Amino acid sequence: MNPLNNMYKVLSELEDINEDECRGVMSNYDSFVDDVQNKIFIQTFMDQYRNAEKYYMKGNKSGEKKSLIFAVNTIESMSAMSEDLRDENIRDYVTGTWLTSEKLAKRLDELGGVRLR
């Protein structure tokens, strides 16, 4: 089982449990659920970002662009994207520096005029 499947299983188990009972035992139940959901977003982003890196290494700009768009769409719903990426210590595969949403936007622009909101 990959880490993403494990996180989905944890989230599923948490949803099946009575929330009121959990809150009686876990004072931070809601933040725990939020953390699991956040990790799912980050892991999904990472999977797509790694795919984009593979396409970049092969010189396949179309595949890289599609993977980056999917990665950005996955994580776009999170309000603090740059902070989450920095916390994960993700490096930009083009420059080798820390990845930020600005660098993603720049790379997508270089790949064909895609602009992030």
N, C-alpha and C positions, 0 to 999 in steps of 0.2 A: 504494500500500500504506500502511495506517495504522501508527503506531508499535507497536500491540499485535501486529499480524500479523508485523512485523519481529522483535519479541522472541520470539514463538513459533517463528519460523524459526531464530533463533540457538539457542534451547534445543533444538530438534530436531536441528540440526547437531551440537551438543555431545553429545547423547545417542548419535548415530550414530558418533562418534569413539571409538576405544579410550581408555578413561579412564586406563589405566596409561601409555600413550604421552603423553597430555596432561599428566599429572602430572610426567613427565620434562622437559617443556618449560616448563610453567607451574607455578610453585610454589604459586600461589594458585588452582588450578583449581576446587576445591570452593567456595571463597568466591565465585568468579566465577559459577558456576552458581547459587548461592544469591542473588546480586545480581540476576541475570536473572529468576529466579522472583519475587523481591521486586518488581521493576519491573513484572512482569506483573500481580501483585496490585494494585499501586498504580494502574496505568493502567486496569485493569478497574473499580476503585473510582471513579476520576475520571470515567470515562464515565458510570457510573450516577449519580454525584453531580451531574454537569452535567444529566442528564435530570431529576433531582429539582428542580434549580434552574429549569429550563424550566417544569415543571409548577407550581412555586410562583408563577412570574411570571404564569402563565395562571389561577391560582386553583384549580387542579385538585388538591385535597388527596389524593384517592385515588391518583392517579398519582404524586404526590410521595412518599406513604407507601410504595408498592410499590417505587419506585426506591431510596429510602433503605434499605429492608429488604434489597433485593438487594445494595446497596453494602456494607452492614454485614456481611452473610453472606459476601461475597467476601473481605473483609479480616479477618474475625473470627479466622481461623486464625493470624494473625500475632500474636506475643506483645506487641510494643511498638507498638500502634496509634497512640497519641497522638504518640509520637516520630516515627513515619514520616509522619504527616500534617503535623507541624510542619516536618519537613525538606523537604517538598514545597511549603511556603508556601501551603497551601490556606486560603482564607477562607470563613467561614460566610456563606452567601448571605442569611441573615435579618438578622444583626447586623453583618456586615462585619469581625468580629474573627477571629483565628486559629481554625481549626477544631480541635476536640478530640473525643475519643470521648464526653465528658460532654455536649457541646453536641448531638451527634448523638442521644444517648439522650434528652435533654430535648425535642428537636424531634419525635422519634418518639412520645414520651409525649403531646405536645401534639396530635399527629395522630390519636390514637385509642387510647391506652393501651398501646401496644407498649413493653415494657420489655426492655432489653438485659440479658444475663446478667452 
